[in-house]
Amino acid sequence: MDELIISSKVTEHVNRYTIANIQGNQEKMRKRALTTLVMLRLEARTVHTRVESLRDEIRATKRDLIKMAQNSVTFPLGEQRIKKLKEECSTARKKLVRAGNEISLMLDLWQYSGATFEDLCNLCNRDPAQARQMIGDEHMNESFATLATAFNLDYKDPRNTGWLEDYIDAPLTHALKAYMQDLMLHTEAGKRAAHEAMNAVFPEIMENAMRMVTDEDGVRYLIDKNGEAVAALDDET
């Protein structure tokens, strides 16, 4: 389905949810919220696929330029191509972040309208009993958005690597993680929350951890505990 059509469908069902809410019709609210989540999942899958495709093309183009340079062949348009691809990837990434934000909000509205944990597991194609065991009783009262984000409910890890791999079809997880990462990198509240969490869980690591700073030219650097620049994260030219 075309991305614009998906977006318009999301808006349509959000409006219908709002009308049902005004009418006090909880059953319709729950149905509209679920339909919206299904559409948002489709949108997230489409956008995430495009992000990964663009990243693959960027890496392939860079490899080609390196090979050409090794053979003393210059291709001036290559860097322009990479720049264009990066801009497209950044735009797509922002759409994924937005989808993650909307999914987070709609998950909690769905829960507010009466959806159960079993409903959430069904959306994420997870067995409720296995999901409960994974989450633990101490977290079962958390919001749907928190559970889906913290426990990657729609993510199946066939190799059990312990890392989220982008090639696995888990659109809710990828969108929610993109949204949380954006909060941690670009909002003061998110940065503080991430820092406090790391201090609480990994105190020894954080004591010697490096931090990221951005200079006046927009170049990001990793700084060690003594204030020395260890590495540049962006091109300095």
C-alpha positions as CSV (number, residue, x, y, z in Angstrom):
1,M,0.0,0.0,0.0
2,D,1.3,3.5,-0.9
3,E,2.8,5.4,2.1
4,L,0.5,8.4,1.5
5,I,-2.6,6.2,1.6
6,I,-1.4,4.5,4.8
7,S,-0.8,8.0,6.4
8,S,-4.3,9.2,5.4
9,K,-5.8,5.9,6.7
10,V,-4.1,6.5,10.1
11,T,-5.5,10.0,10.3
12,E,-8.9,8.8,9.4
13,H,-9.0,6.1,12.1
14,V,-7.5,8.5,14.7
15,N,-10.4,10.9,13.9
16,R,-12.9,8.1,14.3
17,Y,-11.3,7.1,17.6
18,T,-11.7,10.7,18.8
19,I,-15.4,10.7,17.8
20,A,-16.0,7.4,19.6
21,N,-14.2,8.8,22.7
22,I,-16.5,11.9,22.6
23,Q,-19.5,9.6,22.3
24,G,-18.2,7.4,25.2
25,N,-18.4,4.3,23.0
26,Q,-15.5,2.2,24.5
27,E,-16.0,-0.7,22.1
28,K,-15.6,1.5,19.1
29,M,-12.6,3.3,20.7
30,R,-10.9,-0.1,21.1
31,K,-11.6,-1.2,17.6
32,R,-10.4,2.2,16.1
33,A,-7.3,2.1,18.2
34,L,-6.5,-1.4,17.0
35,T,-7.1,-0.6,13.4
36,T,-4.9,2.5,13.7
37,L,-2.1,0.4,15.3
38,V,-2.3,-2.1,12.4
39,M,-2.0,0.7,9.9
40,L,0.9,2.3,11.9
41,R,2.7,-1.1,11.9
42,L,2.4,-1.3,8.2
43,E,3.7,2.3,7.9
44,A,6.6,1.5,10.2
45,R,7.5,-1.6,8.2
46,T,7.5,0.3,4.9
47,V,9.6,3.1,6.3
48,H,12.1,0.9,8.1
49,T,12.6,-1.2,5.0
50,R,13.4,2.0,3.1
51,V,15.8,3.2,5.8
52,E,17.7,-0.1,5.6
53,S,17.7,-0.1,1.8
54,L,19.2,3.4,1.7
55,R,21.8,2.4,4.3
56,D,22.8,-0.6,2.2
57,E,23.1,1.6,-0.9
58,I,25.2,4.2,1.0
59,R,27.6,1.4,2.2
60,A,27.8,-0.1,-1.3
61,T,28.5,3.3,-2.9
62,K,31.3,4.0,-0.4
63,R,32.9,0.6,-1.1
64,D,32.7,1.3,-4.9
65,L,34.4,4.7,-4.4
66,I,37.2,3.1,-2.3
67,K,37.8,0.5,-5.0
68,M,37.9,3.2,-7.7
69,A,40.4,5.3,-5.7
70,Q,42.6,2.2,-5.2
71,N,42.7,1.9,-9.0
72,S,43.4,5.6,-9.4
73,V,39.9,6.3,-10.8
74,T,38.0,9.4,-9.7
75,F,34.3,9.7,-9.7
76,P,33.3,13.3,-8.5
77,L,29.6,12.6,-8.6
78,G,30.1,9.7,-6.1
79,E,30.2,12.0,-3.1
80,Q,27.2,13.9,-4.3
81,R,25.3,10.6,-4.6
82,I,26.3,9.6,-1.0
83,K,25.2,13.0,0.3
84,K,21.8,12.7,-1.5
85,L,21.3,9.2,-0.1
86,K,22.2,10.3,3.4
87,E,19.6,13.1,3.1
88,E,16.9,10.6,2.0
89,C,17.9,8.3,4.8
90,S,17.6,11.0,7.4
91,T,14.2,12.0,6.1
92,A,13.0,8.3,6.2
93,R,14.5,7.9,9.7
94,K,12.5,10.9,10.9
95,K,9.4,9.3,9.6
96,L,10.2,6.1,11.5
97,V,10.7,8.2,14.7
98,R,7.3,9.9,14.1
99,A,5.7,6.5,13.6
100,G,7.2,5.3,16.8
101,N,5.8,8.3,18.7
102,E,2.4,7.6,17.2
103,I,2.6,3.9,18.0
104,S,3.6,4.7,21.6
105,L,0.6,7.0,22.1
106,M,-1.9,4.7,20.4
107,L,-0.8,1.7,22.4
108,D,-1.7,3.5,25.6
109,L,-5.0,4.8,24.1
110,W,-5.8,1.3,23.1
111,Q,-5.1,0.1,26.7
112,Y,-7.2,3.0,28.0
113,S,-10.1,1.9,25.8
114,G,-10.1,-1.6,27.4
115,A,-7.6,-3.7,25.4
116,T,-6.1,-6.6,27.5
117,F,-2.6,-7.9,27.7
118,E,-3.8,-10.9,25.6
119,D,-4.9,-8.4,22.9
120,L,-1.4,-6.8,23.0
121,C,0.2,-10.2,22.6
122,N,-2.1,-11.0,19.7
123,L,-1.1,-7.8,18.0
124,C,2.6,-8.7,18.5
125,N,2.0,-12.3,17.5
126,R,3.3,-13.5,20.9
127,D,2.0,-16.3,23.2
128,P,0.6,-14.5,26.3
129,A,2.0,-17.1,28.8
130,Q,5.5,-16.9,27.3
131,A,5.3,-13.1,27.3
132,R,4.2,-13.0,30.9
133,Q,7.1,-15.2,31.9
134,M,9.6,-13.0,30.0
135,I,8.2,-9.8,31.4
136,G,7.8,-10.9,35.0
137,D,5.0,-10.2,37.4
138,E,6.7,-7.1,38.8
139,H,6.3,-5.3,35.4
140,M,2.9,-6.5,34.3
141,N,1.2,-3.3,35.5
142,E,3.3,-1.2,33.2
143,S,1.6,0.6,30.2
144,F,1.4,-1.1,26.8
145,A,3.8,1.4,25.3
146,T,6.4,0.6,28.1
147,L,6.0,-3.1,27.7
148,A,6.3,-3.1,23.9
149,T,9.3,-0.8,24.1
150,A,11.2,-2.4,27.0
151,F,10.5,-6.1,26.0
152,N,10.4,-5.8,22.2
153,L,7.2,-7.8,22.1
154,D,7.0,-8.2,18.3
155,Y,10.7,-9.0,17.9
156,K,11.6,-12.7,17.2
157,D,15.3,-13.3,17.7
158,P,15.9,-16.7,16.0
159,R,19.7,-16.6,16.7
160,N,19.3,-15.2,20.2
161,T,22.2,-12.8,19.7
162,G,21.1,-10.4,22.4
163,W,21.1,-7.6,19.9
164,L,18.3,-6.1,17.8
165,E,19.0,-6.9,14.2
166,D,17.5,-4.6,11.6
167,Y,16.8,-7.4,9.1
168,I,14.2,-9.1,11.4
169,D,10.6,-8.1,10.7
170,A,9.6,-6.3,13.9
171,P,8.1,-3.0,12.8
172,L,6.7,-2.0,16.2
173,T,10.1,-2.6,17.9
174,H,12.1,-0.8,15.3
175,A,9.8,2.2,15.3
176,L,9.6,2.4,19.1
177,K,13.4,2.0,19.5
178,A,13.9,4.8,16.9
179,Y,11.6,7.0,18.8
180,M,13.3,6.3,22.2
181,Q,16.7,6.8,20.7
182,D,15.6,10.1,19.3
183,L,14.4,11.2,22.7
184,M,17.6,10.2,24.4
185,L,19.8,12.0,21.8
186,H,17.7,15.2,21.2
187,T,15.8,16.0,24.4
188,E,17.2,17.1,27.8
189,A,14.7,14.9,29.7
190,G,15.7,11.9,27.5
191,K,19.4,12.5,28.0
192,R,19.0,12.7,31.8
193,A,16.8,9.6,31.9
194,A,19.3,7.6,29.8
195,H,22.2,8.8,31.9
196,E,20.5,8.0,35.2
197,A,19.5,4.5,34.0
198,M,23.1,3.8,32.9
199,N,24.5,5.0,36.2
200,A,22.0,2.8,38.1
201,V,22.7,-0.3,36.1
202,F,26.4,0.0,35.1
203,P,28.0,2.3,37.8
204,E,31.6,1.0,37.2
205,I,31.3,1.4,33.4
206,M,29.8,4.9,33.7
207,E,32.6,6.0,35.9
208,N,35.0,5.6,33.0
209,A,32.5,6.2,30.2
210,M,33.1,8.6,27.4
211,R,30.6,11.3,26.5
212,M,29.6,12.9,23.2
213,V,30.0,16.6,22.6
214,T,29.3,18.7,19.4
215,D,31.6,21.5,18.5
216,E,30.6,24.8,16.8
217,D,31.0,23.3,13.4
218,G,28.5,20.5,14.2
219,V,31.2,17.8,14.4
220,R,30.5,15.2,17.2
221,Y,33.4,13.9,19.3
222,L,33.8,11.2,22.0
223,I,35.4,12.7,25.1
224,D,37.0,10.6,27.8
225,K,36.8,11.3,31.5
226,N,39.8,13.6,31.4
227,G,38.2,15.8,28.7
228,E,40.4,14.6,25.9
229,A,38.9,14.0,22.4
230,V,39.2,10.3,21.6
231,A,37.5,10.2,18.2
232,A,35.4,12.2,15.8
233,L,32.0,10.6,15.0
234,D,31.4,12.8,11.9
235,D,33.5,13.8,9.0
236,E,35.6,16.9,10.0
237,T,35.7,18.2,6.5
